[in-house]
Amino acid sequence: MTKTIVRIRLSEILKERCMTRQQLALLTGLRPSTVSDLCKPTASRIYLSTIAAVCDALDIAIDELIVSEGIENN
């Protein structure tokens, strides 16, 4: 049986762009702690406005930021 997980790729994207969490916080107007929370694999509740702000600041589509992956349950 396959289980689907949803993952936020923000940490990876910031590394690819050599951008710090603080820089993203300044670009988006989000609190630095909010950006840090989004970079954690345990992030589970996110406001749509936060997703929109991050996507706008990074000039990316939502499907570049949020991905779903299937994992096998044994």
C-alpha positions in Angstrom: 0.0 0.0 0.0 1.3 3.5 -0.9 0.9 6.4 1.5 1.1 10.0 0.1 3.0 12.6 2.0 3.1 16.3 1.3 6.4 18.1 1.6 7.5 21.8 1.5 10.7 22.3 -0.4 11.5 25.7 1.0 14.7 24.8 2.7 16.0 23.2 -0.6 15.0 26.2 -2.7 16.7 28.6 -0.3 19.9 26.5 -0.5 19.7 26.4 -4.3 19.4 30.2 -4.4 22.1 30.8 -1.7 19.4 32.7 0.2 19.0 32.9 4.0 15.8 32.5 5.9 16.3 36.1 7.1 16.5 37.4 3.6 13.3 35.6 2.7 11.6 37.0 5.7 12.6 40.5 4.7 11.4 39.9 1.1 8.0 38.5 2.2 7.3 40.6 5.3 6.8 37.3 7.2 8.2 36.8 10.7 11.6 35.0 10.7 10.1 32.4 12.9 7.4 31.7 10.3 10.0 31.2 7.6 12.0 28.9 9.9 8.8 26.9 10.7 8.2 26.4 6.9 11.7 25.0 6.5 11.1 22.2 9.1 9.9 18.9 7.8 7.2 18.9 10.6 5.4 21.9 9.2 1.7 21.0 8.9 -0.5 24.1 9.1 0.2 26.9 6.7 -1.9 29.9 5.7 -2.6 30.2 2.0 -1.5 33.9 2.2 1.9 32.7 3.5 2.3 30.3 0.6 1.4 33.0 -1.8 3.9 35.5 -0.2 6.7 32.9 -0.5 5.9 32.0 -4.1 5.7 35.6 -5.1 9.0 36.5 -3.4 10.8 33.6 -4.9 9.0 33.9 -8.3 8.0 30.2 -8.2 4.7 28.2 -8.7 3.0 26.5 -5.8 3.9 23.1 -7.3 7.6 24.0 -7.1 7.2 24.8 -3.4 4.9 22.0 -2.3 5.2 18.4 -3.6 3.5 15.2 -2.9 5.4 11.9 -2.7 4.3 8.3 -2.4 6.0 6.0 0.0 5.5 2.3 0.3 4.0 1.0 3.6 5.3 -2.4 4.5 
